[in-house]
Amino acid sequence: MRYLKFLVFWLAIMLPAQCAWAEKTKTAEYKAGVLTDLKYGYSLSVLDNWKVKTFKESQDKPEILRVLLNQKNYRVNQETKDLGGDFTIPEIQIYVRPDTMTGQQFAEKLKAAVLAHDASDDLISKLNLILTGEYIGMQNTELGGQPVVQALFKRPWERHLQGDPDDPRYRHFGGLIVRDVHDVHEVFALNHNGNLYVIQALAENEFYQSVREEFVAIIASLNFAGAQPVPSDTGKGE
């Protein structure tokens, strides 16, 4: 009898949890070089030189970050290779959330948030520009047959390198070398079918121009042919 009570208690706890686990789905699917969002339906082509990372989400709590792309054969500053130090791998992030905000409104909000260091918007806070980002400019263009606002930012940071204090090249640094570097962030924002799409491409300034051709090839392939409209009970901006 005691075992039966324990079994009933265990099932009462575990079955709801198992149902919750079963409801988890991938944000996107990647096959034959094409990435397709399983919730929102848009797609884009990904170059072989890029790794694709998708995420798990539940129906009642969709993920804002839909997919993360990282360049495979990225370049690293030679001094960083020799002495060790932080570096940035070129990256493309794709965010989607139900929102009535236009791309222009989001870009302006992002600009204001960076200037004011305001992290109140969940999506903006994920772009890693709030603390040290600097606004460069924005322009109107087109993406996937839709009007889009393209904003440009830079994010300065310090690279710390440890050289041999007995090496004449580093002696006057005391061995510790600090380099001022920055990442370039391109942010694209548009609204389609009641969903706000934000795409961020970033790379270290030293290699930004060399990788930008791949950024353009991937982002320009965005296709909304299978994109789904937002449900009628959502679509409220944050």
JOKAGI-V948517 format. One record per pair of residues at least 24 apart in sequence whose ideal C-beta (glycine too) atoms are under 7 Angstrom apart, sorted by the first residue. I is the first residue (numbers start at 1). J is the second residue. Records with the same first field share a line. If there is no record, write none. Layout:
BEGIN
I = J  J
END
This chain:
BEGIN
20 = 58
23 = 58  59
24 = 56  57  58
25 = 57
26 = 54  56
27 = 54  55  57  63  66  67
28 = 54  66  67
30 = 54
35 = 67
37 = 66
40 = 96  195  227  228
41 = 226  227  228
42 = 222  223  224  226  227
43 = 223  226
44 = 218  221  222  223
45 = 218  221
46 = 218
47 = 214  217  218
49 = 73  214
50 = 218
64 = 95  97  122  123  126
65 = 93  95  126
66 = 94  95  96
67 = 94
68 = 93
69 = 218
71 = 211  214
75 = 207
77 = 206
79 = 161
80 = 159  161
83 = 161  162  163
84 = 161  162
85 = 159  160  161
86 = 159
87 = 204
88 = 183  202  203  204
90 = 203  211
91 = 202
92 = 199  201  215  218
93 = 200
94 = 199
95 = 123  198
96 = 195  196  197
97 = 123  195  196
98 = 194  195  230  234  235
99 = 195  196  235  237
100 = 194  235  236  237
101 = 191  196  237
102 = 191
103 = 148  149  189  190  191
104 = 149
106 = 189  196  198
107 = 138  149  151  189
110 = 151  187
111 = 135  151
114 = 153
121 = 238
122 = 238
123 = 198
127 = 187  200
128 = 155
129 = 153  155  185
132 = 156  157
143 = 188  190  219  222
144 = 222  223  224
145 = 224
146 = 190  192  224
147 = 190
148 = 188  189  190
149 = 189
150 = 186  188
151 = 187
152 = 186
153 = 185  187
154 = 182  183  184  185
155 = 182  183  185
156 = 180  182
157 = 181  182
181 = 205
184 = 208
186 = 215
188 = 219
192 = 224  227
193 = 227  228  229  230
194 = 229  230  235
195 = 230
END
